[in-house]
Amino acid sequence: GDGHRIGADDGIPKELRCLNFCAPDGSLGDCVIDDGIVYRQGDGPIELYDWFYEATACGILLECDLLLFDRDADAMRKYIPLMRRSMEFIEGARAENGLFLTGASSNLLAPSYGGSFDEATKTPGKAYLTGVSVTYGAALKRFIEIARFVGDGELETLCRERYERTRDTLPMLLTDEGYLVKSMDPDGTLHGVYGAERHGYLEAV
């Protein structure tokens, strides 16, 4: 995404609603189809969905792995500006507590994350999605190595600071037994605690 064009290749709104979203700069999408890119999860009430934060983090991670495998400094320099845009997009969701506050279907696989829900107003809201912290943290570890390989000390320092902050906030998303929950609502309610009366589900992912 660049914050200007919609997903449809020709820029003309389509009957297929999933092609009509204009994603923020650096945001990656769910998939590419014949007529363009789908910037939000394509299943369900997509107007209520957030951007694809965890998948964007995964995109950085995978690209870094490919670049590190090939050890091609020129290719790294080509992709660094693109990955930095995606990094800044993710950082835009970082809350004051260091976690990432994102809405429904901003997770990596399928629209299985619903964010939070305000019982009083009956409206969906955002929550701290564990997957963004975990996947983004893994991406930052690899981005540090990319920066070191090309000798970009400023980028290496930036990625290391962001990695350490991301890593250091993960204990907030741990259960007493020591496993990570799916997400945490802004009021501290945990989703994905085995045996809990509410939100006790565990996902295969």
Beta strands, then each sheet from edge to edge (+ up, - down):
strand 1: 31-33
strand 2: 36-38
strand 3: 101-102
strand 4: 116-118
strand 5: 123-125
strand 6: 127-129
strand 7: 183-184
strand 8: 190-191
sheet 1: 1+ 2-
sheet 2: 3+ 6- 7+ 8-
sheet 3: 4+ 5-
end
